[in-house]
Amino acid sequence: MTKLLSCRFNMDTGCVELLLRDGTTVAIDCIVIEDEYGNTPAQRAELNWLLYNKPLEYAQLVLGEEMEHYLSLGCDHGRLGD
């Protein structure tokens, strides 16, 4: 894979946008991902947490087809504290 120059979540488009060194751009539609994998409120919260805090990891999980496995681990970044 070509080297990554930038990765960010664009709130205006609802996409994680990747820019590669060869000029290729990749846009991941986060609404589609949320509809596919956000089956519970906890999963949706985790997806949102990833978007805002770790968009690169979010993109890696989507592109590596590992999002379902990641969410099955029961991550709780998106949960509110007491």
C-alpha positions in Angstrom: 0.0 0.0 0.0 1.2 3.5 -0.8 2.2 5.6 2.2 -0.4 7.6 4.0 -0.1 11.3 4.1 -3.2 12.2 6.1 -6.2 10.8 7.7 -9.1 12.8 9.3 -12.8 12.7 10.0 -14.7 15.3 8.0 -17.8 16.2 9.9 -19.3 18.0 6.9 -19.3 14.8 4.7 -19.5 12.2 7.5 -16.5 10.5 6.0 -13.0 9.4 7.2 -10.8 10.8 4.5 -7.4 9.3 3.6 -4.8 10.9 1.4 -2.1 8.7 0.0 1.3 9.7 -1.3 0.5 8.8 -4.9 -2.4 11.3 -4.8 -5.2 8.7 -4.2 -7.9 9.8 -1.9 -10.2 7.3 -0.1 -13.4 8.4 1.7 -15.1 6.0 4.1 -18.8 6.8 4.5 -19.2 6.4 8.2 -23.0 6.4 8.0 -22.8 3.2 6.0 -20.4 1.7 8.5 -22.7 2.6 11.4 -25.7 1.1 9.6 -23.7 -2.1 9.0 -22.0 -2.6 12.3 -23.8 -0.3 14.9 -26.5 -2.8 16.0 -26.6 -1.7 19.6 -26.2 1.7 21.3 -22.9 0.5 22.8 -21.6 -0.3 19.3 -22.7 3.0 17.9 -21.0 4.8 20.8 -17.8 2.9 20.2 -17.9 3.8 16.4 -18.4 7.4 17.3 -15.6 7.3 19.8 -13.2 5.9 17.2 -14.3 8.5 14.7 -13.5 11.5 16.9 -10.5 10.1 18.7 -8.8 7.6 16.4 -9.9 8.1 12.8 -6.8 6.2 11.5 -7.6 3.1 13.6 -11.2 3.4 12.4 -10.0 3.4 8.8 -7.7 0.5 9.4 -10.5 -1.6 10.9 -12.8 -0.8 8.0 -10.2 -1.4 5.3 -8.9 -4.6 7.0 -12.5 -5.9 7.3 -12.0 -6.2 11.1 -14.7 -3.9 12.4 -17.1 -6.7 13.3 -14.4 -8.5 15.3 -13.3 -5.3 17.1 -16.9 -4.5 18.1 -17.4 -8.1 19.3 -14.7 -7.6 21.9 -17.0 -5.4 23.9 -14.9 -2.2 23.8 -16.3 0.5 26.0 -14.5 3.7 25.0 -17.9 5.3 24.1 -19.5 4.6 27.5 -20.1 7.5 29.8 -18.5 7.3 33.2 -20.6 7.4 36.4 
